[in-house]
Amino acid sequence: MIRKLRWKFSAIMMTIVAFLLAVIFITLYYTTKANYVQRSMGTLHSAMLENYPGSMREQAGQPPSAGQRPPSRPRRQELPLMVVDIRQGNYTVVKNQLPDIESQEAETLISLAESKGGESGTLKDLHLRFLRGKTKPDQTVRYVFADIYEEQNSLYWQVIHSSIIGASSFAVFFLFSILLSGWAVKPVEIAWQRQRQFVADASHELKTPLTVILSNADMLEKDRDIPKGQNRQRISHIKAESLRMKQLIESLLAMARSDSGQESAVCAPVDLSFIVNSSLMAFEPLAFDMDKHITYDIEASLHVNGDDKKLRQLTDILLDNACKYSQDNGSICVTLKKTSAKEALLTVSDEGAPLTKEEIKHLFLRFYRGDTARSNIPGYGLGLSIAQSIVSEHGGKIEASTDGFATNSFIVRLPIQE
């Protein structure tokens, strides 16, 4: 439990860290990209105005008229450019600073730019960004192309560096979260250990007086001097309730040992088919007395690596649960077969009130008893929790399901010993 709690704590921390790192690096990427775009678009606009018919830059050599502000100095162009003017179908390359593009390719570039639509855009494969000017009175249209290879290369390496830094930061935070989780759950761990120790100590302390009570009840029951009637009935009640208490204490001790890891499964190759058949033979008379019918289909010689005593306890718990909660004159079906995934699939189904989604979610919790009808059936709600612990010790899985009408099933998957 503590280990799962620590992993959950670490998982939550790492989810937050991953989200924050992603936000930081994505924001940094798009901010950098926006700066590059702003820079290149400024260069394109500056080139667009240079010596463009009717522009202020064309008239830069003329003295300003009275009250007119002198034209600004041309901006220093930092990117390689190609400037193309189109007039009456004629292409004039005004400037070409692109290292890998010949002037003869201007028409092709303009065709690609026009296919993009809009006044500006990017030709990613050619590492170019373009800007289309407005049509002037003399029908001249200007296209300006800027080389953005350095921009794309810089953004590419920014992604690489961000990924490396992000992965390194994630790893460091992961180690930190593991250390921090130990400190964070320490109070819970201490409380859990004290609770577990209390349950174990209390159970051990209760075993001795219960043994004395049961021994005295047996002696009184056999004493012929005690007249038959109400006194003997009281002795029977004492014995019955003491036996129930003994079963509860044994279950609590089993759970305490399982939690502490003191009672780990002694794994060895065992015949699961034989164990299930043995358990069925023991429960058939009980089911018959309860007017319930057991049917089964057990595949022979299915071997698993496990503890035969605990696996027998597992099958006993599932069959006892089916006998208790199946309806009167109901049928209990037990199957054991090998799956294609090399697993032993044990299914115990019974006819009864269908389980709700809420019940299925909590069935394997300790002391969970379900609805009122189920709570009236003798038991303490520990059996399925113990069954889950046994299955986990054997590296398997257990789950509950229902068809929603009249059949509830418990399914156990255990790895097969080849």
C-alpha angles and dihedrals in degrees: 000000000000091000091052090048091052092049091049090050091050091046092053092047093048092048089056092045092048091049093050093046090049092050092048096048095041091049090048091049096050093042090053091045091050090052091051092048092048091050095048093044089051089053091048093051091047091052090045091062097047111110090335110157109265096008125127090242090062090056094046091110093057119086113253117255122243111297092007118127113237113252115263121253115265113265117250107257112227099177128066108255143193117203118194127182120200119201124167091339094310118124117213119186103213094179135000120186096150108121098208101035123082121214089241089066093063093101091052092050092050091050090053091047092050090050089059092058125214131068095282139022147134132269096203098183091054094040092236136133118199139198126198118210127216119268110264126217091263088056093251116150120190127207121192122194124193127197108239098174091116090049093051092044091050092050090048092054090044089059091048093048092044090052092051093046091044093050092047092048091047091052092049092048090047092057089045091050091052091053092044093048090059090055094042097052095039093101090049091048092051092048091047092050092049092049091048092048091049092052091049094046094045091048092050091047092050095050094071098053090042091053089051092048092049092047092051091045090053091049093048091047090055094044107108092196090072108087119236117254133055097359093054090046090055090050089052090051091050091050094046094049092044090054090051090050090049091053090050092050092049090050092049091049091049091051092047092051091047092050093049093046091235093124106048120169115271098225122211134139107283134176104246091185090059092047093051092046091050091051091048091053090054094049100042094080091046092051090047091053089051091051092248128130126222122205123181144180112195122181109222127244101010106162127197133178106249153091111300094206093052093044089052089050089051094054091044091053093050094046093045089050091050092049092049099047104033116102124257112285086008128149127243118202123197123186132176121185143148117255130211088252089066093253133132106236114204115185125184113186130179137182112244146103107329117253118245123231089251092053093048089052093054103030095105095048117109116265092004110149105174123216127356094267092056092043090062090063113092114260143088104240095250101106099081091042089055090046090054091050091051093049091048091051088055094050094250139118133240127194140167126226140171136200089221093242118063110323128084122184138194114204124197124189119195128175113252122237105234 
